[in-house]
Amino acid sequence: MSVTQDKNEDQDRIQRRVNKILETRLESDKDTLDALNGLSSFFKENTLQNRRNLRSQIEHRSVGINENFLKAFREVKLSLDAVCADLDTMATSEILSVATMVDGRQADITKIVSCVIDPLLQSVQESAAHLPTVDMGVYLLNCLYHMQSTLAVYEYMDERVERLQAQSDAQLDTLTSEQASSLVANLNLGPIYTILQSNQSKIETNLLKIFMSKLDAFLELPDVLLLPQVQLIMSSSHRATVQKRAFNVIVAIYKQIYERVHDPANGFEQPDQLLHKTPEQVAHILTAS
């Protein structure tokens, strides 16, 4: 019974294959039709010997097709290499011509800017020469700021902008010095600073009390002691720079006073009552303002 069952299974398998072949519609199977057309070009006669040689013939034809493809591709590659070489030559020529144009454009722009900015700077400086120091510094700084802002958006202006920045830095230094001097005077730091510079160990307690009273009021409203002209600086960055640098001067002087007063060798009684804020606290308050 087992033999009969195996035989039936083989017949069913064969039948399925036959049915599959019969159901295949070759007229709609493009790949099969192309394969048969290719096969008919060299498989002329269906003989036993031809069927045995069919595999090797197909392999030889495949090798030949690949060789032909490589040969054709090699020719294409050589053609592309020639085109690339021509393009490189053209690109080099265009780059050189563009570079020449850029150099000319840069020279023209630089010359035009010089014709405008140089006389303008001279006129501004002549106008500022008759002003007081602080007014002159603010006026020049604002003018330089306008020039920098205008030129910064144009090409080839890096050198010119750097020169204007150097002039702005000089005015910032001047204004910082003037603002710091004003703070020293308003906080009654002059006499104390003179003592510090002379390396005297003793500072009058009365001077310290007056200074500390003024400092406390200053720390409550730091902006009150800013010079009115500083408030007129147009650039917020410049304005903040002057304020920060001037405040740093006050912090540095206060630190010297604090260390002198808290040094036991100098004999100050109850130093914490004389200077009840540490330099760090003063710096923090002024930095936050």
Secondary structure as UniProt FT lines:
FT   HELIX           2..23
FT   HELIX           26..28
FT   HELIX           30..40
FT   TURN            41..42
FT   HELIX           48..128
FT   TURN            129..130
FT   HELIX           133..151
FT   TURN            152..153
FT   TURN            155..156
FT   HELIX           158..186
FT   TURN            187..188
FT   HELIX           190..197
FT   TURN            198..199
FT   HELIX           205..220
FT   HELIX           222..225
FT   TURN            228..229
FT   HELIX           230..232
FT   HELIX           236..261
FT   HELIX           264..266
FT   HELIX           271..274
FT   HELIX           279..288
//
